[in-house]
Amino acid sequence: MGILEVKGINKRFGGLQALGDVNLSVAENTVHAIIGPNGAGKSTLLNVLVGKLIPDSGSVMFDGQSVLGRKPHEINQMGISRVFQTPEIFADLSVFENVLIPCFAKRDGSYKLQGIGAVSGHGDVHDMAEAILADVNMLDKRHMIASSLSRGDKRRLEMAMCLVQEPKLLLLDEPTAGMARADTNNTIDLLKEIKEKRDITMCIIEHDMHVVFSLSERITVLAQGMPLVEDTPDNIKGHPKVREAYLGEAQV
């Protein structure tokens, strides 16, 4: 049994079968990629996993508990965090302030702050924020305004904010979308470091095959909402059905 078990998930939107009998097993402390062409059902599946969509049938179990019927914030409290395609950060605040907010919320149990000044004077929260920023190699940029960061550093900051919650499972939706190759490689290195330091399970939706094959230990391929094949990266590369449906002769 994996830490995440998806069985027989079906989801229709009117006459469109977005997901058809999708099964997925993600082993603990691994990186599992979900790939497929546009319209394959990847984002629909991710939205089911985080509680934004309810499937027509099937089950989703995380760490022995069902996630179906739970609200997104409840799923987050179970230990599932999501990194969005476009980084979700507070653009007008500094890097340090961005991380202070979830740190304070974790300690206090509430995001109901009266502005960022509400966290001043709390040494323990400041220590927590500094430790997280050090983990993602951004402590030297703590005073920079978030909107001024590169795409790669915005992603790094968003991951820092997620790590405050100490998730067991990190869901990453196109984590390198829109990045230059240097930022992409830095993000790959960061994810490897996070996994090594924290033993976090990761599930990645990604189009960049360089990212997929650099990180993944297991890959599930979807095509037109249906599971095509699940296997190791080496076997996926040469699988004739995968090449025909998606990979072609893409260079890795």
LUMMARMI-61511 format. One line per field, with one value per residue (C-alpha): residue number from 1; residue in one letter; chain; y, x, z. Coordinates in steps of 0.02 Angstrom, whole numbers, always signed. Layout:
N
num = [NUM  ...];
residu = [a  ...];
chaine = [A  ...];
y = [Y  ...];
x = [X  ...];
z = [Z  ...];
This chain:
252
num = [1  2  3  4  5  6  7  8  9  10  11  12  13  14  15  16  17  18  19  20  21  22  23  24  25  26  27  28  29  30  31  32  33  34  35  36  37  38  39  40  41  42  43  44  45  46  47  48  49  50  51  52  53  54  55  56  57  58  59  60  61  62  63  64  65  66  67  68  69  70  71  72  73  74  75  76  77  78  79  80  81  82  83  84  85  86  87  88  89  90  91  92  93  94  95  96  97  98  99  100  101  102  103  104  105  106  107  108  109  110  111  112  113  114  115  116  117  118  119  120  121  122  123  124  125  126  127  128  129  130  131  132  133  134  135  136  137  138  139  140  141  142  143  144  145  146  147  148  149  150  151  152  153  154  155  156  157  158  159  160  161  162  163  164  165  166  167  168  169  170  171  172  173  174  175  176  177  178  179  180  181  182  183  184  185  186  187  188  189  190  191  192  193  194  195  196  197  198  199  200  201  202  203  204  205  206  207  208  209  210  211  212  213  214  215  216  217  218  219  220  221  222  223  224  225  226  227  228  229  230  231  232  233  234  235  236  237  238  239  240  241  242  243  244  245  246  247  248  249  250  251  252];
residu = [m  g  i  l  e  v  k  g  i  n  k  r  f  g  g  l  q  a  l  g  d  v  n  l  s  v  a  e  n  t  v  h  a  i  i  g  p  n  g  a  g  k  s  t  l  l  n  v  l  v  g  k  l  i  p  d  s  g  s  v  m  f  d  g  q  s  v  l  g  r  k  p  h  e  i  n  q  m  g  i  s  r  v  f  q  t  p  e  i  f  a  d  l  s  v  f  e  n  v  l  i  p  c  f  a  k  r  d  g  s  y  k  l  q  g  i  g  a  v  s  g  h  g  d  v  h  d  m  a  e  a  i  l  a  d  v  n  m  l  d  k  r  h  m  i  a  s  s  l  s  r  g  d  k  r  r  l  e  m  a  m  c  l  v  q  e  p  k  l  l  l  l  d  e  p  t  a  g  m  a  r  a  d  t  n  n  t  i  d  l  l  k  e  i  k  e  k  r  d  i  t  m  c  i  i  e  h  d  m  h  v  v  f  s  l  s  e  r  i  t  v  l  a  q  g  m  p  l  v  e  d  t  p  d  n  i  k  g  h  p  k  v  r  e  a  y  l  g  e  a  q  v];
chaine = [A  A  A  A  A  A  A  A  A  A  A  A  A  A  A  A  A  A  A  A  A  A  A  A  A  A  A  A  A  A  A  A  A  A  A  A  A  A  A  A  A  A  A  A  A  A  A  A  A  A  A  A  A  A  A  A  A  A  A  A  A  A  A  A  A  A  A  A  A  A  A  A  A  A  A  A  A  A  A  A  A  A  A  A  A  A  A  A  A  A  A  A  A  A  A  A  A  A  A  A  A  A  A  A  A  A  A  A  A  A  A  A  A  A  A  A  A  A  A  A  A  A  A  A  A  A  A  A  A  A  A  A  A  A  A  A  A  A  A  A  A  A  A  A  A  A  A  A  A  A  A  A  A  A  A  A  A  A  A  A  A  A  A  A  A  A  A  A  A  A  A  A  A  A  A  A  A  A  A  A  A  A  A  A  A  A  A  A  A  A  A  A  A  A  A  A  A  A  A  A  A  A  A  A  A  A  A  A  A  A  A  A  A  A  A  A  A  A  A  A  A  A  A  A  A  A  A  A  A  A  A  A  A  A  A  A  A  A  A  A  A  A  A  A  A  A  A  A  A  A  A  A];
y = [+0  +172  +329  +385  +259  +310  +176  +177  +366  +423  +603  +669  +848  +832  +720  +727  +583  +679  +529  +348  +215  +295  +199  +269  +206  +323  +242  +338  +442  +428  +550  +496  +589  +600  +641  +648  +765  +914  +854  +690  +723  +770  +931  +852  +713  +839  +937  +777  +744  +917  +921  +1046  +915  +768  +616  +526  +363  +287  +316  +418  +364  +461  +386  +270  +405  +454  +629  +628  +747  +849  +1033  +1088  +1162  +999  +900  +1021  +986  +799  +829  +866  +1028  +1092  +1198  +1286  +1316  +1502  +1531  +1581  +1714  +1885  +1991  +2154  +2079  +2034  +1856  +1847  +1914  +1786  +1646  +1728  +1719  +1527  +1508  +1614  +1521  +1354  +1408  +1503  +1393  +1539  +1649  +1790  +1919  +2107  +2142  +2080  +2185  +2059  +1936  +2058  +2020  +1832  +1765  +1583  +1622  +1721  +1576  +1456  +1569  +1588  +1399  +1368  +1501  +1424  +1255  +1325  +1433  +1599  +1673  +1797  +1861  +1880  +2070  +2067  +2107  +1948  +2030  +2068  +1886  +1780  +1646  +1514  +1608  +1638  +1450  +1424  +1545  +1458  +1292  +1369  +1425  +1247  +1168  +1265  +1146  +995  +903  +716  +735  +879  +895  +998  +1062  +1106  +1167  +1227  +1306  +1466  +1447  +1469  +1311  +1373  +1402  +1233  +1145  +1242  +1186  +1005  +1020  +1102  +964  +832  +924  +940  +755  +706  +820  +792  +623  +702  +605  +703  +687  +793  +843  +902  +921  +945  +771  +829  +867  +706  +591  +688  +669  +526  +350  +300  +373  +359  +404  +463  +477  +548  +527  +345  +265  +207  +134  +149  +98  +151  +296  +178  +71  +220  +294  +145  +95  +91  +146  +294  +349  +337  +430  +561  +555  +529  +540  +679  +704  +684];
x = [+0  +63  +42  -78  -198  -314  -435  -562  -580  -706  -755  -866  -903  -1064  -1022  -834  -751  -610  -552  -593  -557  -392  -286  -130  -19  +116  +244  +301  +461  +465  +442  +298  +265  +100  +123  +20  -28  -143  -318  -255  -340  -187  -257  -426  -343  -242  -399  -480  -329  -338  -527  -571  -669  -773  -761  -915  -848  -692  -589  -438  -348  -204  -108  -254  -389  -511  -489  -655  -785  -655  -626  -456  -398  -443  -341  -197  -211  -199  -24  -51  +19  +7  +126  +29  +78  +89  +178  +55  +149  +116  +195  +203  +285  +466  +530  +545  +368  +299  +369  +325  +138  +124  +249  +139  -16  +65  +107  -54  -172  -248  -213  -319  -182  -202  -65  +114  +153  +53  +197  +332  +414  +388  +565  +514  +417  +563  +680  +562  +554  +743  +767  +646  +728  +899  +831  +785  +943  +850  +906  +1018  +863  +754  +733  +691  +513  +435  +376  +558  +613  +649  +522  +636  +654  +467  +444  +577  +485  +319  +399  +468  +292  +228  +368  +315  +166  +283  +182  +193  +145  +192  +90  +179  +83  +206  +338  +457  +328  +393  +569  +734  +840  +954  +805  +734  +895  +901  +723  +769  +915  +803  +674  +809  +877  +704  +668  +836  +819  +636  +586  +435  +334  +311  +186  +229  +128  +253  +275  +464  +536  +705  +622  +521  +667  +784  +671  +547  +560  +391  +287  +102  +53  -124  -201  -376  -420  -370  -218  -102  +44  +134  +316  +494  +572  +688  +543  +433  +566  +561  +378  +301  +127  +200  +306  +156  +38  +152  +341  +383  +571  +590  +767  +794];
z = [+0  -47  +56  -83  -158  -300  -359  -499  -513  -643  -682  -820  -871  -970  -1117  -1086  -994  -907  -804  -838  -708  -653  -528  -446  -305  -239  -124  +29  +12  -178  -323  -436  -599  -692  -876  -1033  -1175  -1151  -1109  -1037  -868  -764  -691  -661  -562  -462  -421  -357  -245  -164  -141  -277  -375  -317  -432  -495  -426  -351  -194  -141  +18  +95  +239  +273  +269  +133  +62  -32  +37  +131  +97  +28  +194  +282  +156  +187  +373  +336  +266  +82  +11  -167  -270  -408  -589  -553  -386  -248  -149  -72  -208  -109  +45  +73  +60  +249  +276  +153  +259  +425  +387  +373  +516  +629  +570  +608  +785  +819  +719  +624  +473  +547  +563  +575  +450  +449  +604  +706  +699  +758  +923  +910  +912  +894  +734  +665  +701  +612  +459  +451  +463  +320  +211  +248  +192  +21  +7  +13  +178  +86  -7  +149  +128  -58  -112  -181  -343  -388  -383  -535  -582  -507  -342  -332  -347  -214  -99  -127  -82  +78  +125  +94  +196  +350  +362  +363  +229  +204  +20  -94  -255  -388  -538  -677  -553  -691  -808  -887  -818  -907  -911  -772  -656  -706  -658  -494  -456  -492  -370  -240  -249  -231  -77  +1  -24  +50  +202  +241  +168  +82  -45  -205  -347  -499  -652  -781  -969  -966  -989  -926  -758  -757  -790  -675  -524  -542  -476  -547  -689  -731  -909  -946  -1119  -1149  -965  -960  -877  -1016  -920  -752  -741  -699  -797  -893  -950  -990  -1106  -1221  -1204  -1379  -1321  -1228  -1375  -1490  -1372  -1299  -1292  -1473  -1490  -1360  -1300  -1113];
